[in-house]
Amino acid sequence: MKITKNVKYNFKLTEETLEKDIGSFIAEARKGSYSWDYKYNMEGLRIIKQYFKILQEKFDNQEFEECKDGYHELILFLFAASTGRDKANFGYEDLLSRTKLDWERIIQNYFLSMIKTCEIEELSDKVSEYAIALKEYGFDSDVTTLIKKLDKQILHNLEQRMLIKTKGMTKKDRDKQDIVYFLMSIAEVLEDKEKYLQLCDKFAGILTEKEIINLKREYDEDLVDIYFNKK
């Protein structure tokens, strides 16, 4: 994407599709093109916000396939770049916060786009990738959108396919652990205590017994008494 300024800023895609344009932007960012962005009139930040403006327009026009690809590419990149897990460094302490965008709405649009266009296997892959990318960030609209827009059987199938990806999880498998934590958040919103506790037990041999009890305590305070009464 190119950016020019006359009386106001103008933006023009330089690739044949939005997804390719976003990919090109990310590649340039990883080469350092937008390092210390705030010193250079915030060009990178302006482009990011313009991408989301275009994606919102496409979402409103029900162009969900292109939205799915664009949101997935851009959001996961920004999660990594915002927390220093990517070569790209825009020079902001928290890039997501610096955008001043409605991230709950963005995440909701992203999940709705996936739900409307993905078969269950692709949805499982993309939601798992999202769960792994989240790290320090957390949103309400991801889980609530899945719960509200998927019927119970499809949601169950999604959870089972995601759980398969955690098979053989060890202490070193941070990605697999992130998937389990995301599934726990679904169980918590659904108020499914049994499922939540079963997921906690997936951390056996990874977390200490006390750490697992503390996870369970986040759902049910009485479980702390059960733990100490066993001692």
Phi, psi and omega in degrees: 000136176254148180232131179227162180223124168248259172280324177222169180286138176238141182238141180217126177295140181249358176246166186288335176229161178297318180300316179293325178295317177297318178299320178294319177299315180298317179300317179293321179297323180287342175273356178097012184297335183240025177297140182051052187304323183294341178278348185236048173064022175055042182299315180298316179297320179296320179294316179302313181295326178292321176302315181292329175295316178297317180297322178296319178297317179293323178297315179298331178271007178063032175271066193289328180297313179292324177298315180306311183292316182293313178300314184300313181297313188283316184296312182295324176297316183291325174302313182291316182293328182287338183246014175075019179259017179223154180297332180291134179222106182277351177086009178260144180297320177218099186299318181299314179296323183294335179291335182056036178262162177278090187288331175297319179292319179299313181295321177298314178301318180299312181290323176296321178296320178293315182299322183283343187237343188263138163288167190300323181293316179294320178298318178299316180297313186288320178294323177295317177299320178296314180300321179291324184284336187306307182052248186286345185270157178207139180225155177273328191287342179292303182293316183296325178293317177300315183293319183284327189258348176254138175288166190301320183291318179294319177298318178299315178299319178299313180299318181294320179292323176292322181294326177302325181293345182262004183302136180076020183301134177237179180300331183276347186274073182297324181297316179296322178296321179298324178295317179297317179300321179295318178296326176296323180293326175295313180299323181294315179294324178285351184058039179262087185299316182300314180295319180300314182292324176297320179293323176302321182291346175296342182271007176301130182084353178252312173256161175289163179302319181294321179296322178293318177299322179294324174298317180293326179297330179299335178265319186217110183299330182297338181294339176294317178297321178300318182297311185285334177290339178284342186279000000 
